Amino acid sequence: MKKNKKTNQSRRDFLKNTSLAAAGFFIVPRHVLGKGYVAPSDKLNIAGIGAGGKGASDLAEFAKSPKVNIVALVDVDDRQSVKTREKFPNAKYYKDFREMLDKEKNNIDACSVSTPDNCHAVAALSAMQLGKHVYVQKPLTHDIYEARILTEAAKRYKVVTQMGNQGGSGDGVRKMKEMVDAGLVGDVHTVHCWTNRPVWPQGIPTPTGSFDIPKELDWDLWLGPAKKIDFNPAYLPFNWRGWWAFGTGALGDMACHIMDPVFRILPIDYPSSVECSVATIYKEMWNDSMNPDGCPPSSIMHLTYPKKNGKGTIKVSWHDGGLTPERPEELLPEEPMGNWDGGVIMEGTKGKIMCDCYGANPRLLPTHLMQEKKMPAERIKRVPEGHYIQWVNACIDGYGKGETSSPFDYAGPFTESILMGNLAIRSFMMKNASAKGDNKYPGRKRLLWDAKNMKITNFDEANQFVKREYRDGWKLVM
């Protein structure tokens, strides 16, 4: 009797295993494959939307994990993607991310989005709606409305998200938060942020001329949701950052790196007001249209944030284009203020603290206090695996189980806040040179922001910059 039971059980096991093998689902135990081997079922299949430039370096970072397969690549310009295609020869290649998602949706788990800013939201949302985890380069989106949509989408579609501001996973910002939380500078009331960007042309006339489109480039796809304009090599491959149709200027490029400590440390989310001033160089940049095409060469803006506890406000200023805040008296003449990329200074009721770009190298001012003051114990979990692999591991763990440093519920409001500065800049520039009388907008007017409804309440013309119009064939629908 026992013998028959054993025989029947063996037969059932045999049939079960051979059926699984025939179906292609037989998983070999990891210990059989050898130490360090990652079974195929434990790997994350990633598609790269944007395979040149920053997209290439992003994919290279993901591929450092033995748990990653790069299975699909998308780029509208074959010239930019050639090295990445050589690096990942088995990845299928597409020019249109929509075609890739349609054909590869059953073969991918996640997408990395590294395109010009104007395509971030449409590509990311399309992937999220298919249940794909997303890593999206900074700034998260091109406009405020798009950031709100992606924040809501991450919750609705239950996907793991990360914005590409790598400093958010760095030790520096965590150390700085521990120092501020320990009361070493008291209650922070004023913040100064700055960058050396732009390092590309800004504040110049709109490019003109007639040029043939390179055969390797799909210009229509490169434009994405932006209005239809003629091809001009002045926009590619990097200088698109200085044009509103595609980029978000110096603020959009660097604020997600530089201002991250401000949002990660202080009790703020959405600003209540913003004001700005901008520099102009070329008279030709002004015209009779409502929106000059290019970002300004330099700008200063001031944002006011209510504290989350309702007790007071925090003033945050931003300087770019070579403009910087006043040098602190506590800083010795030979000591650097921030680093080459920029930095942050927080002023509190008991002192000041400064860091470099990415929140690196936090130090009290004057700097000799770093040796004289007792530094707080390390209490915030560090991210030794880094920003990229943190996201990879969180995707493998699954939604709600893993952890990322810049999930969209953080990165979305953060991006909205940053893009408020661009709303102020564009409002300043709008018809400022040609308008007359009451229609001329005074640039230093303080714009009042209703964050819940995403609306400027005291200058309605500014609200056109909350949500841009997409051209036909493109949409952003939840």
Buried (B, 14 or more C-beta within 10 A) or exposed (E): EEEEEEEEEEEEEEEEEEEEEEEEEEEEEBEEEEEEEBEEEEBBBBBBBBBBBBBBEBBBBBBEBEBBBBBBBBBBBBEBBBEBBEBBEEBBBBBBBBEBBEEBEEEBBBBBBBBBBBBBBBBBBBBBBBEBBBBBBBBBBBBBBBBBBBBBBBEEBEBBBBBBBBBBBBBBBBBBBBBBEBEBBEBBBBBBBBBBBBEBBBBBBBBEEEEEBBEBBBBBBBBBBBEEBEBBBBBBEEBBBBBBBBBBBBBBBBBBBBBBBBBBBBBBBBBBBBBBBBBBEEEEBBBEEEBBBBBBBBBBBBBBBBBEEEEEBBBBBBBBBBBBBEEBEBBEEEBEBBBEBBBBBBBBEEBBBBBBBBBBBBBBBBEEBBEEEEEBEEEBEEBEBBBBBBBBBBBBEEBEEBBBBBBBEBBBBBBBBBBBBBBBBBBBBBBBBEEEEEEEBEBEBBBBBEBEEBBBEEBEEBBBBBBBEBEEEBEBEE
